[in-house]
Amino acid sequence: MNPIARALRLPAPLLLLSLLTVQPARADGDVTCGGGPQSGWQDIAKLKKAVWLERWEVLKVQVEGDCYEVYARTEQGQAIEAFFHPVTLRKLVVFRRGREIYRAKGFTG
């Protein structure tokens, strides 16, 4: 039996509870980069160049907390979400479909 059919067989209160507790997966997991004040951050244009050197197609770049967050597509066409340190532009962590696929050595944020 497929998962949808199985869910529809749940008693109404359990079905409602399961629907209320389902939340979309949040890929970033509250990443913190320790970037300090934005006045000391590198320019986003430099970040875009660094991402280009990774051979990624940039879809969107934004500030997320104290990090630069990049949405991009890899050479293989995979959609990814990556976090970079805003001062050093070091790639810290990369997610694909909500799963971590890369973490910089020593990075715990």
All heavy atoms as an XYZ file, in Angstrom:
863
protein
N       0.853     -1.171      0.000
C       0.000      0.000      0.000
C       0.901      1.237      0.000
O       1.858      1.316      0.746
C      -0.891     -0.025      1.245
C      -1.812      1.167      1.352
S      -2.839      1.172      2.844
C      -3.801     -0.283      2.635
N       0.566      2.219     -0.848
C       1.402      3.418     -0.918
C       1.194      4.297      0.317
O       0.190      4.175      1.012
C       1.174      4.188     -2.227
C      -0.148      4.910     -2.287
O      -0.576      5.514     -1.316
N      -0.788      4.857     -3.436
N       2.136      5.195      0.612
C       2.087      6.002      1.835
C       0.847      6.895      1.936
O       0.326      7.120      3.018
C       3.352      6.852      1.775
C       4.252      6.174      0.816
C       3.385      5.398     -0.114
N       0.370      7.404      0.812
C      -0.816      8.271      0.851
C      -2.042      7.470      1.246
O      -2.815      7.881      2.116
C      -1.018      8.980     -0.496
C       0.150      9.922     -0.752
C      -2.351      9.725     -0.526
C       0.171     10.536     -2.121
N      -2.204      6.306      0.639
C      -3.345      5.460      0.986
C      -3.271      5.038      2.452
O      -4.280      5.012      3.153
C      -3.387      4.236      0.074
N      -2.063      4.743      2.919
C      -1.884      4.349      4.312
C      -2.265      5.505      5.247
O      -2.933      5.310      6.252
C      -0.426      3.933      4.544
C      -0.200      3.222      5.855
C       1.216      2.676      6.010
N       1.678      1.982      4.834
C       2.814      2.263      4.196
N       3.591      3.213      4.615
N       3.169      1.590      3.128
N      -1.865      6.727      4.895
C      -2.188      7.893      5.727
C      -3.679      8.156      5.774
O      -4.223      8.558      6.801
C      -1.461      9.128      5.209
N      -4.343      7.925      4.674
C      -5.788      8.170      4.631
C      -6.564      7.174      5.478
O      -7.721      7.419      5.812
C      -6.289      8.162      3.191
C      -5.790      9.322      2.339
C      -6.236      9.160      0.900
C      -6.223     10.661      2.909
N      -5.963      6.075      5.843
C      -6.623      5.083      6.685
C      -6.482      5.407      8.169
O      -7.058      4.726      8.998
C      -6.042      3.695      6.390
C      -6.384      3.241      4.965
C      -5.908      1.866      4.681
N      -6.583      0.932      5.589
C      -6.232     -0.320      5.745
N      -5.199     -0.783      5.080
N      -6.863     -1.105      6.575
N      -5.696      6.432      8.516
C      -5.536      6.827      9.910
C      -6.840      7.407     10.443
O      -7.577      8.052      9.700
C      -4.450      7.892     10.056
C      -3.007      7.464      9.851
C      -2.109      8.699      9.878
C      -2.571      6.480     10.904
N      -7.117      7.216     11.722
C      -8.268      7.896     12.314
C      -8.102      9.408     12.156
O      -6.983      9.937     12.176
C      -8.216      7.493     13.788
C      -7.366      6.266     13.827
C      -6.424      6.367     12.659
N      -9.182     10.134     12.005
C      -9.165     11.574     11.723
C      -8.271     12.364     12.681
O      -7.472     13.189     12.223
C     -10.580     12.131     11.716
N      -8.329     12.154     14.015
C      -7.453     12.943     14.894
C      -5.968     12.701     14.637
O      -5.167     13.626     14.657
C      -7.841     12.489     16.303
C      -9.221     11.939     16.174
C      -9.283     11.368     14.791
N      -5.583     11.456     14.347
C      -4.171     11.165     14.064
C      -3.745     11.758     12.730
O      -2.624     12.261     12.593
C      -3.918      9.661     14.069
C      -3.928      8.985     15.429
C      -3.722      7.485     15.267
C      -2.844      9.562     16.315
N      -4.635     11.703     11.754
C      -4.327     12.280     10.451
C      -4.127     13.781     10.587
O      -3.161     14.345     10.075
C      -5.448     11.980      9.448
C      -5.253     12.536      8.043
C      -3.987     11.986      7.417
C      -6.449     12.220      7.182
N      -5.014     14.439     11.327
C      -4.902     15.876     11.537
C      -3.606     16.216     12.276
O      -2.891     17.135     11.893
C      -6.106     16.400     12.327
C      -6.110     17.902     12.618
C      -6.110     18.694     11.320
C      -7.309     18.269     13.461
N      -3.294     15.456     13.304
C      -2.063     15.690     14.064
C      -0.837     15.521     13.174
O       0.095     16.326     13.214
C      -1.982     14.747     15.263
C      -0.736     14.881     16.138
C      -0.701     16.266     16.783
C      -0.711     13.812     17.192
N      -0.835     14.498     12.338
C       0.316     14.269     11.468
C       0.464     15.394     10.446
O       1.567     15.811     10.126
C       0.231     12.918     10.772
O      -0.819     12.916      9.830
N      -0.649     15.932      9.950
C      -0.575     17.033      9.003
C      -0.101     18.321      9.667
O       0.599     19.124      9.055
C      -1.941     17.256      8.339
C      -2.388     16.148      7.390
C      -3.806     16.408      6.913
C      -1.443     16.009      6.219
N      -0.474     18.525     10.923
C      -0.080     19.736     11.631
C       1.391     19.732     12.026
O       2.002     20.775     12.180
C      -0.946     19.934     12.881
C      -2.405     20.294     12.618
C      -3.178     20.326     13.936
C      -2.528     21.615     11.888
N       1.958     18.555     12.211
C       3.357     18.475     12.658
C       4.344     18.363     11.509
O       5.546     18.454     11.728
C       3.558     17.290     13.617
O       3.191     16.095     12.940
C       2.748     17.476     14.884
N       3.865     18.161     10.296
C       4.766     18.063      9.150
C       5.271     19.458      8.814
O       4.504     20.392      8.676
C       4.038     17.449      7.933
C       4.908     17.531      6.696
C       3.657     16.017      8.221
N       6.585     19.577      8.711
C       7.199     20.835      8.338
C       8.180     20.573      7.216
O       8.787     19.511      7.166
C       7.946     21.449      9.520
C       7.068     21.805     10.676
C       7.895     22.358     11.832
O       9.106     22.401     11.782
N       7.213     22.765     12.875
N       8.342     21.544      6.326
C       9.328     21.344      5.267
C      10.723     21.222      5.861
O      11.028     21.858      6.860
C       9.207     22.603      4.397
C       8.496     23.599      5.235
C       7.709     22.834      6.269
N      11.541     20.394      5.234
C      12.924     20.237      5.708
C      13.666     21.541      5.494
O      13.603     22.153      4.444
C      13.603     19.109      4.951
N      14.360     21.970      6.485
C      15.149     23.196      6.395
C      16.599     22.783      6.212
O      17.237     22.264      7.118
C      14.961     24.011      7.671
C      15.551     25.376      7.582
C      15.180     26.166      8.821
N      16.228     27.080      9.139
C      16.220     28.356      8.786
N      15.208     28.845      8.143
N      17.223     29.134      9.102
N      17.106     23.016      5.021
C      18.435     22.516      4.678
C      19.546     23.134      5.495
O      20.494     22.482      5.873
C      18.703     22.756      3.195
N      19.439     24.424      5.768
C      20.588     25.094      6.366
C      20.851     24.710      7.813
O      21.947     24.880      8.299
C      20.483     26.613      6.236
C      19.291     27.205      6.954
O      19.191     27.027      8.175
O      18.477     27.863      6.303
N      19.856     24.189      8.533
C      20.101     23.752      9.901
C      20.663     24.838     10.785
O      21.466     24.571     11.664
N      20.272     26.080     10.559
C      20.728     27.208     11.370
C      22.257     27.345     11.357
O      22.914     27.352     12.386
C      20.209     27.096     12.808
C      18.695     27.115     12.863
O      18.091     27.874     12.094
O      18.120     26.367     13.667
N      22.817     27.448     10.189
C      24.260     27.602     10.017
C      24.694     28.964     10.547
O      24.069     29.975     10.275
C      24.649     27.469      8.528
C      26.122     27.759      8.322
C      24.290     26.090      8.008
N      25.763     28.979     11.318
C      26.364     30.235     11.771
C      27.815     30.258     11.307
O      28.540     29.279     11.457
C      26.299     30.383     13.309
O      26.900     29.248     13.910
C      24.870     30.509     13.793
N      28.207     31.385     10.756
C      29.531     31.496     10.161
C      30.519     32.304     10.986
O      31.712     32.247     10.737
C      29.420     32.130      8.775
S      28.443     31.142      7.627
N      30.026     33.093     11.944
C      30.923     33.955     12.714
C      31.511     35.056     11.868
O      32.691     35.376     11.993
N      30.682     35.638     11.002
C      31.153     36.632     10.051
C      31.436     38.003     10.610
O      32.060     38.818      9.932
N      30.975     38.296     11.823
C      31.208     39.617     12.392
C      30.369     40.683     11.718
O      29.444     40.382     10.974
N      30.698     41.952     11.942
C      29.906     43.037     11.364
C      30.000     43.065      9.834
O      31.071     42.802      9.272
C      30.500     44.303     11.978
C      31.830     43.912     12.493
C      31.795     42.446     12.762
N      28.895     43.394      9.188
C      28.858     43.394      7.728
C      29.827     44.385      7.102
O      30.214     44.221      5.946
C      27.437     43.652      7.226
C      26.525     42.471      7.416
C      25.181     42.639      6.726
O      24.907     43.645      6.097
N      24.335     41.637      6.861
N      30.251     45.380      7.854
C      31.200     46.360      7.315
C      32.531     45.708      6.927
O      33.265     46.236      6.092
C      31.437     47.482      8.318
O      31.982     46.954      9.523
N      32.846     44.549      7.490
C      34.093     43.857      7.186
C      33.950     42.742      6.162
O      34.916     42.047      5.868
N      32.764     42.584      5.616
C      32.514     41.492      4.675
C      33.040     41.810      3.280
O      33.094     42.961      2.866
C      31.024     41.210      4.583
C      30.430     40.591      5.810
C      30.974     40.518      7.056
C      29.140     39.997      5.915
N      30.126     39.897      7.924
C      28.977     39.563      7.248
C      28.112     39.781      5.026
C      27.829     38.926      7.699
C      26.971     39.145      5.470
C      26.831     38.718      6.795
N      33.412     40.746      2.555
C      33.802     40.862      1.152
C      32.577     41.238      0.317
O      31.442     40.955      0.684
C      34.351     39.523      0.637
C      35.609     39.073      1.293
C      36.845     39.647      0.631
O      36.803     40.245     -0.431
N      37.973     39.457      1.289
N      32.832     41.818     -0.838
C      31.776     42.192     -1.757
C      31.145     40.936     -2.380
O      31.856     39.957     -2.658
C      32.362     43.084     -2.854
C      31.297     43.645     -3.755
O      30.449     44.416     -3.258
O      31.315     43.308     -4.954
N      29.846     40.986     -2.599
C      29.127     39.840     -3.179
C      29.672     39.491     -4.564
O      29.672     38.326     -4.956
C      27.606     40.102     -3.203
C      27.054     39.926     -1.785
C      26.890     39.175     -4.169
C      25.560     40.121     -1.645
N      30.166     40.477     -5.310
C      30.730     40.203     -6.638
C      31.912     39.236     -6.538
O      32.078     38.353     -7.387
C      31.162     41.507     -7.313
N      32.723     39.372     -5.492
C      33.849     38.447     -5.289
C      33.338     37.043     -4.970
O      33.912     36.046     -5.404
C      34.762     38.941     -4.172
C      35.601     40.125     -4.559
C      36.563     40.494     -3.455
C      37.405     41.685     -3.839
N      38.347     42.054     -2.779
N      32.257     36.966     -4.212
C      31.660     35.673     -3.904
C      31.145     35.018     -5.184
O      31.367     33.828     -5.404
C      30.531     35.815     -2.888
C      29.743     34.540     -2.596
C      30.641     33.473     -1.976
C      28.561     34.840     -1.698
N      30.477     35.786     -6.013
C      29.963     35.235     -7.273
C      31.100     34.690     -8.135
O      30.957     33.649     -8.778
C      29.158     36.281     -8.027
C      27.815     36.569     -7.383
C      27.037     37.611     -8.167
C      25.682     37.858     -7.537
N      24.903     38.861     -8.267
N      32.244     35.372     -8.120
C      33.396     34.877     -8.883
C      33.909     33.568     -8.283
O      34.231     32.628     -9.001
C      34.517     35.910     -8.926
C      35.694     35.449     -9.755
C      36.774     36.486     -9.897
C      37.898     35.941    -10.761
N      38.979     36.912    -10.907
N      33.963     33.504     -6.950
C      34.404     32.271     -6.284
C      33.473     31.111     -6.625
O      33.925     29.986     -6.874
C      34.466     32.481     -4.771
N      32.194     31.387     -6.664
C      31.210     30.348     -7.008
C      31.381     29.938     -8.469
O      31.319     28.759     -8.806
C      29.778     30.845     -6.710
C      28.738     29.905     -7.279
C      29.585     31.028     -5.213
N      31.635     30.912     -9.333
C      31.877     30.626    -10.747
C      33.100     29.729    -10.907
O      33.102     28.809    -11.729
C      32.051     31.939    -11.497
C      32.350     31.780    -12.949
C      31.465     31.502    -13.950
C      33.645     31.876    -13.562
N      32.127     31.418    -15.145
C      33.472     31.647    -14.942
C      34.922     32.147    -13.073
C      34.527     31.679    -15.840
C      35.976     32.164    -13.974
C      35.776     31.939    -15.339
N      34.129     29.967    -10.085
C      35.329     29.131    -10.138
C      35.041     27.695     -9.701
O      35.778     26.777    -10.053
C      36.445     29.744     -9.290
C      37.048     31.033     -9.849
C      37.988     31.673     -8.833
C      37.759     30.774    -11.173
N      33.968     27.515     -8.920
C      33.522     26.159     -8.541
C      32.792     25.484     -9.710
O      32.378     24.344     -9.601
C      32.564     26.222     -7.346
C      33.175     26.674     -6.053
C      33.762     25.528     -5.250
O      33.525     24.341     -5.575
O      34.474     25.833     -4.287
N      32.594     26.268    -10.784
C      31.835     25.820    -11.961
C      30.353     25.633    -11.648
O      29.703     24.745    -12.171
C      32.437     24.563    -12.576
C      33.824     24.787    -13.094
C      34.341     23.577    -13.806
N      35.609     23.897    -14.439
C      36.468     22.988    -14.822
N      36.202     21.730    -14.662
N      37.582     23.350    -15.386
N      29.863     26.492    -10.771
C      28.445     26.502    -10.435
C      27.767     27.654    -11.144
O      28.362     28.713    -11.330
C      28.227     26.680     -8.940
C      28.747     25.593     -8.060
C      29.216     24.365     -8.431
C      28.870     25.636     -6.643
N      29.613     23.646     -7.339
C      29.407     24.410     -6.223
C      28.572     26.602     -5.694
C      29.639     24.122     -4.886
C      28.800     26.314     -4.366
C      29.327     25.085     -3.965
N      26.496     27.456    -11.502
C      25.666     28.526    -12.046
C      24.929     29.171    -10.873
O      24.142     28.510    -10.198
C      24.660     27.954    -13.041
C      23.677     28.969    -13.551
C      22.547     28.357    -14.353
O      22.542     27.125    -14.573
O      21.639     29.104    -14.730
N      25.190     30.432    -10.619
C      24.564     31.134     -9.497
C      23.099     31.421     -9.824
O      22.789     31.991    -10.865
C      25.282     32.458     -9.189
C      24.571     33.222     -8.089
C      26.725     32.206     -8.815
N      22.217     31.003     -8.928
C      20.800     31.298     -9.072
C      20.395     32.458     -8.170
O      19.599     33.312     -8.556
C      19.963     30.060     -8.744
C      20.279     28.809     -9.572
C      19.498     27.617     -9.056
C      19.994     29.063    -11.040
N      20.969     32.489     -6.953
C      20.620     33.530     -5.990
C      21.711     33.603     -4.928
O      22.225     32.575     -4.497
C      19.283     33.189     -5.343
C      18.777     34.195     -4.340
C      17.428     33.745     -3.786
C      16.902     34.719     -2.777
N      15.615     34.287     -2.224
N      22.030     34.816     -4.503
C      22.966     35.037     -3.399
C      22.265     35.949     -2.407
O      21.662     36.946     -2.797
C      24.275     35.700     -3.877
C      25.186     35.993     -2.692
C      24.990     34.834     -4.891
N      22.339     35.588     -1.141
C      21.710     36.419     -0.115
C      22.470     36.298      1.198
O      23.286     35.409      1.365
C      20.243     36.024      0.083
C      20.054     34.622      0.655
C      18.592     34.226      0.723
O      17.770     34.680     -0.055
N      18.257     33.363      1.675
N      22.161     37.217      2.102
C      22.709     37.155      3.453
C      21.735     36.341      4.294
O      20.534     36.590      4.295
C      22.875     38.569      4.043
C      23.270     38.498      5.509
C      23.886     39.360      3.232
N      22.251     35.336      4.971
C      21.446     34.516      5.878
C      22.165     34.512      7.216
O      23.210     33.880      7.363
C      21.286     33.103      5.334
C      20.481     32.181      6.214
C      19.028     32.621      6.376
O      18.427     33.109      5.412
O      18.499     32.471      7.496
N      21.618     35.257      8.174
C      22.276     35.378      9.473
C      23.605     36.082      9.315
O      23.672     37.202      8.818
N      24.681     35.402      9.689
C      26.020     35.991      9.534
C      26.823     35.268      8.460
O      28.035     35.159      8.534
C      26.761     36.003     10.876
C      27.037     34.615     11.418
O      26.442     33.631     10.917
O      27.855     34.489     12.337
N      26.113     34.766      7.445
C      26.727     34.020      6.344
C      26.252     34.565      5.005
O      25.216     35.219      4.922
C      26.301     32.551      6.378
S      26.626     31.652      7.887
N      27.003     34.244      3.969
C      26.500     34.382      2.608
C      25.905     33.036      2.244
O      26.532     31.983      2.426
C      27.613     34.716      1.620
C      27.995     36.177      1.559
C      29.319     36.549      1.482
C      27.023     37.174      1.550
C      29.684     37.893      1.399
C      27.379     38.516      1.472
C      28.703     38.863      1.396
O      29.056     40.183      1.320
N      24.706     33.061      1.716
C      24.020     31.845      1.280
C      23.882     31.911     -0.233
O      23.449     32.930     -0.775
C      22.649     31.760      1.936
C      21.857     30.537      1.549
C      20.508     30.491      2.249
O      19.931     31.566      2.540
O      20.030     29.386      2.489
N      24.252     30.834     -0.906
C      24.224     30.788     -2.359
C      23.342     29.625     -2.793
O      23.521     28.491     -2.328
C      25.646     30.597     -2.938
C      25.596     30.406     -4.438
C      26.537     31.761     -2.562
N      22.411     29.935     -3.674
C      21.641     28.896     -4.350
C      22.240     28.799     -5.745
O      22.387     29.810     -6.440
C      20.162     29.270     -4.425
C      19.488     29.266     -3.080
C      19.412     30.418     -2.310
C      18.942     28.086     -2.569
C      18.806     30.413     -1.065
C      18.330     28.078     -1.321
C      18.267     29.245     -0.579
O      17.670     29.230      0.654
N      22.608     27.591     -6.140
C      23.294     27.417     -7.414
C      22.959     26.060     -8.019
O      22.295     25.233     -7.404
C      24.805     27.543     -7.207
N      23.458     25.890     -9.231
C      23.319     24.621     -9.934
C      24.727     24.161    -10.307
O      25.528     24.945    -10.814
C      22.473     24.836    -11.186
C      21.825     23.586    -11.693
C      20.754     23.870    -12.727
N      19.551     24.511    -12.243
C      18.600     23.948    -11.492
N      18.752     22.713    -11.093
N      17.524     24.603    -11.138
N      25.021     22.892    -10.012
C      26.345     22.345    -10.310
C      26.477     22.054    -11.805
O      25.505     22.141    -12.554
C      26.592     21.032     -9.546
O      25.670     20.051    -10.027
C      26.440     21.219     -8.043
N      27.679     21.676    -12.212
C      27.919     21.282    -13.608
C      26.995     20.149    -14.037
O      26.611     20.057    -15.189
C      29.361     20.790    -13.779
C      30.382     21.863    -13.882
C      31.747     21.276    -14.172
O      32.312     20.631    -13.273
O      32.223     21.464    -15.296
N      26.654     19.296    -13.091
C      25.790     18.161    -13.385
C      24.308     18.540    -13.336
O      23.447     17.691    -13.517
C      26.046     17.012    -12.395
C      27.434     16.418    -12.461
C      28.492     17.283    -11.768
O      28.192     18.053    -10.866
N      29.727     17.165    -12.225
N      24.011     19.806    -13.057
C      22.630     20.273    -13.033
C      21.926     20.102    -11.697
O      20.720     20.317    -11.594
N      22.663     19.742    -10.659
C      22.060     19.545     -9.338
C      21.882     20.881     -8.631
O      22.804     21.697     -8.587
C      22.935     18.635     -8.480
C      23.126     17.259     -9.061
C      24.147     16.454     -8.287
O      25.063     16.993     -7.674
N      23.994     15.143     -8.328
N      20.697     21.104     -8.068
C      20.437     22.312     -7.300
C      21.068     22.149     -5.922
O      20.897     21.117     -5.268
C      18.939     22.538     -7.164
N      21.803     23.164     -5.493
C      22.477     23.121     -4.197
C      22.277     24.435     -3.451
O      21.954     25.465     -4.051
C      23.990     22.840     -4.338
C      24.655     23.877     -5.249
C      24.242     21.420     -4.814
C      26.160     23.799     -5.246
N      22.501     24.359     -2.163
C      22.487     25.516     -1.283
C      23.809     25.478     -0.524
O      24.145     24.466      0.082
C      21.313     25.393     -0.316
C      21.236     26.467      0.725
C      20.114     26.225      1.727
O      19.595     25.092      1.802
O      19.786     27.170      2.452
N      24.557     26.571     -0.591
C      25.882     26.587      0.027
C      26.039     27.829      0.895
O      25.464     28.874      0.607
C      26.964     26.578     -1.050
N      26.830     27.671      1.949
C      27.108     28.771      2.871
C      28.597     29.080      2.832
O      29.427     28.171      2.890
C      26.667     28.406      4.289
C      25.176     28.338      4.417
C      24.482     27.203      4.056
C      24.470     29.437      4.871
C      23.106     27.149      4.145
C      23.092     29.398      4.976
C      22.411     28.247      4.607
N      28.897     30.379      2.739
C      30.272     30.854      2.664
C      30.523     31.841      3.795
O      29.635     32.628      4.156
C      30.518     31.565      1.331
C      30.528     30.645      0.147
C      29.355     30.197     -0.422
C      31.728     30.223     -0.401
C      29.361     29.349     -1.522
C      31.754     29.373     -1.502
C      30.562     28.936     -2.061
N      31.754     31.818      4.306
C      32.141     32.801      5.311
C      32.229     34.145      4.604
O      32.899     34.265      3.568
C      33.485     32.434      5.937
C      33.795     33.242      7.138
N      34.291     34.525      7.048
C      33.647     32.967      8.458
C      34.457     35.007      8.258
N      34.070     34.081      9.142
N      31.574     35.174      5.116
C      31.503     36.449      4.397
C      32.800     37.265      4.383
O      32.949     38.153      3.556
C      30.394     37.203      5.139
C      30.401     36.626      6.508
C      30.780     35.178      6.339
N      33.741     36.955      5.246
C      35.013     37.691      5.270
C      36.054     36.969      4.425
O      36.735     37.571      3.598
C      35.518     37.891      6.717
C      36.873     38.578      6.722
C      34.502     38.690      7.527
N      36.163     35.654      4.595
C      37.187     34.881      3.882
C      36.675     34.278      2.570
O      37.471     33.832      1.760
C      37.690     33.721      4.765
O      36.603     32.808      4.991
C      38.229     34.238      6.084
N      35.363     34.218      2.406
C      34.683     33.568      1.282
C      34.974     32.067      1.221
O      34.831     31.427      0.184
C      35.005     34.253     -0.046
C      34.607     35.727     -0.140
C      34.904     36.273     -1.526
C      33.145     35.940      0.213
N      35.371     31.511      2.333
C      35.607     30.064      2.432
C      34.274     29.333      2.361
O      33.313     29.696      3.038
C      36.299     29.753      3.756
C      36.565     28.289      3.997
C      37.276     28.087      5.330
N      37.420     26.671      5.613
C      37.326     26.144      6.816
N      37.109     26.916      7.870
N      37.472     24.863      6.995
N      34.220     28.299      1.521
C      33.019     27.458      1.432
C      32.946     26.636      2.710
O      33.886     25.904      3.042
C      33.101     26.557      0.204
C      31.911     25.639      0.037
C      31.958     24.856     -1.265
C      33.225     24.051     -1.391
N      33.302     23.189     -2.560
N      31.830     26.758      3.436
C      31.717     26.106      4.733
C      30.870     24.839      4.703
O      31.258     23.823      5.259
C      31.154     27.086      5.758
C      32.000     28.340      5.973
C      31.288     29.315      6.887
C      33.361     27.965      6.521
N      29.711     24.915      4.091
C      28.822     23.763      4.064
C      27.941     23.852      2.828
O      27.576     24.951      2.393
C      28.001     23.656      5.378
C      27.072     24.821      5.552
C      27.237     22.352      5.485
N      27.639     22.688      2.243
C      26.805     22.618      1.042
C      25.723     21.566      1.271
O      26.004     20.475      1.784
C      27.634     22.247     -0.212
C      26.750     22.167     -1.447
C      28.772     23.237     -0.418
N      24.508     21.919      0.865
C      23.370     21.011      0.974
C      22.791     20.756     -0.406
O      22.795     21.629     -1.267
C      22.262     21.620      1.844
C      22.672     21.870      3.264
C      23.160     23.100      3.661
C      22.555     20.867      4.214
C      23.530     23.340      4.967
C      22.934     21.096      5.529
C      23.420     22.339      5.904
N      22.295     19.553     -0.604
C      21.574     19.184     -1.819
C      20.335     18.429     -1.381
O      20.443     17.434     -0.649
C      22.438     18.315     -2.724
C      21.731     17.937     -4.005
C      22.669     17.149     -4.935
N      21.861     16.371     -5.818
C      21.583     15.076     -5.657
N      22.115     14.420     -4.662
N      20.807     14.446     -6.501
N      19.185     18.923     -1.771
C      17.905     18.322     -1.397
C      17.780     18.147      0.113
O      17.321     17.117      0.607
C      17.701     16.990     -2.090
C      17.528     17.111     -3.566
C      17.197     15.778     -4.158
N      16.810     15.928     -5.546
C      16.466     14.932     -6.308
N      16.449     13.711     -5.834
N      16.129     15.141     -7.548
N      18.261     19.135      0.852
C      18.145     19.104      2.302
C      19.158     18.232      3.013
O      19.139     18.126      4.230
N      20.071     17.618      2.276
C      21.092     16.761      2.882
C      22.461     17.391      2.715
O      22.799     17.892      1.651
C      21.101     15.383      2.231
C      19.781     14.664      2.342
C      19.950     13.281      1.888
N      19.615     12.472      3.052
C      19.580     11.179      3.063
N      19.907     10.514      1.986
N      19.247     10.525      4.135
N      23.223     17.329      3.769
C      24.570     17.873      3.725
C      25.447     17.002      2.835
O      25.528     15.793      3.025
C      25.132     17.911      5.144
C      26.469     18.596      5.230
C      26.946     18.717      6.667
O      26.217     19.293      7.487
O      28.041     18.212      6.945
N      26.118     17.648      1.859
C      27.007     16.892      0.968
C      28.460     17.355      1.093
O      29.353     16.726      0.537
C      26.544     16.956     -0.500
C      26.519     18.395     -1.016
C      25.192     16.280     -0.667
C      26.309     18.519     -2.514
N      28.673     18.446      1.806
C      30.047     18.932      2.004
C      30.076     19.751      3.296
O      29.160     20.496      3.584
C      30.504     19.818      0.844
C      31.816     20.511      1.118
C      33.024     19.862      0.907
C      31.837     21.814      1.626
C      34.232     20.496      1.185
C      33.042     22.450      1.910
C      34.230     21.788      1.686
O      35.406     22.408      1.978
N      31.142     19.583      4.053
C      31.399     20.414      5.230
C      32.903     20.648      5.280
O      33.701     19.703      5.219
C      30.925     19.728      6.504
C      31.196     20.566      7.762
C      30.493     20.010      8.980
N      29.063     20.151      8.894
C      28.372     21.159      9.420
N      28.979     22.108     10.078
N      27.079     21.198      9.298
N      33.296     21.901      5.396
C      34.713     22.248      5.476
C      35.333     21.622      6.735
O      34.692     21.573      7.791
C      34.896     23.764      5.500
N      36.550     21.169      6.588
C      37.255     20.566      7.715
C      37.311     21.546      8.886
O      37.685     22.710      8.727
C      38.667     20.171      7.289
C      39.418     19.405      8.321
C      40.770     18.942      7.812
C      41.458     18.131      8.882
N      42.727     17.586      8.410
N      36.876     21.085     10.037
C      36.916     21.900     11.250
C      35.721     22.811     11.439
O      35.576     23.423     12.488
N      34.839     22.912     10.442
C      33.686     23.811     10.562
C      32.595     23.137     11.387
O      32.171     22.023     11.072
C      33.134     24.210      9.201
C      31.917     25.095      9.293
C      32.012     26.369      9.824
C      30.690     24.643      8.865
C      30.902     27.180      9.908
C      29.570     25.445      8.955
C      29.679     26.721      9.481
N      32.157     23.801     12.435
C      31.121     23.228     13.314
C      29.860     24.068     13.338
O      28.920     23.727     14.042
C      31.645     23.079     14.744
O      32.023     24.367     15.235
C      32.829     22.131     14.805
N      29.843     25.197     12.638
C      28.707     26.120     12.680
C      27.527     25.591     11.999
O      26.433     25.905     11.994
